[in-house]
Amino acid sequence: MEGVVLAIVYEISSLEVHCHFHFNPLSAAEKKKLVYSLIHDVLACAVEKKKLVHILIHDVLV
């Protein structure tokens, strides 16, 4: 089954950036690449906005 990102949600409040990534099972290599890419993008956004970051990553069976 091909890996799919089901949802990427950025919740930006006055203090924090909350990021929720939901995706179905991937191979270890695909998952690592995807997670690193998403975290890189989120951290870049957070640094630009000078925010704290919470990142929650869930494996979702679909």
N, C-alpha and C positions, 0 to 999 in steps of 0.2 A: 504494500500500500504506500502510495506517495505521501510524503510529509506535507502537512498543510498548517499554516498559521491560522488558527480559528479566530483569534481576537488579539488585538494589541490596544490597550486602553491607557491613555495618559490622563491622570487626574492631577491637575496642577492647582494647589491651594496657595495661600500666602506664604506657607512655610516649606512645603514638601512637594515632591513629584512622586506620585505612586504609579507604578507601571505593572500591568498584569498581562502576562503572555500565556495564551492557551494554545496548545498544538497537540496533534495526535502523535502516536509513537513514531519515532524516527530511528534510523541507525545511530549508533553512538557518534560516528564521525559527522553525520548530518546535524545531529542535535547540538554537538559542540560548536560547529560552525555557525549555526543559526543563533544560538544563545550568545556567543561572543559578538556577533554582528549587532544583535538587538541591544545588548548591554552597552556596546560602544556608542551606538546612536543615542541611547538614553542618557549616558553620562555626558556626552557632548552637549546635549540639550540642557542638562542640569547645570553644568559648569557655566554655560552661556547665561542662564537665568539665575545663577548663584543660589541654587536650591539643594536641599538634602534629597537623597534618593532612597526609595524603598523599592526593591525588585522582587516580585513573587513569581516563581515559575512553576507551572503545573503540567504534568503529563495527563492528557485527556484521552480516554478510549472512545473512539467513534466508530 
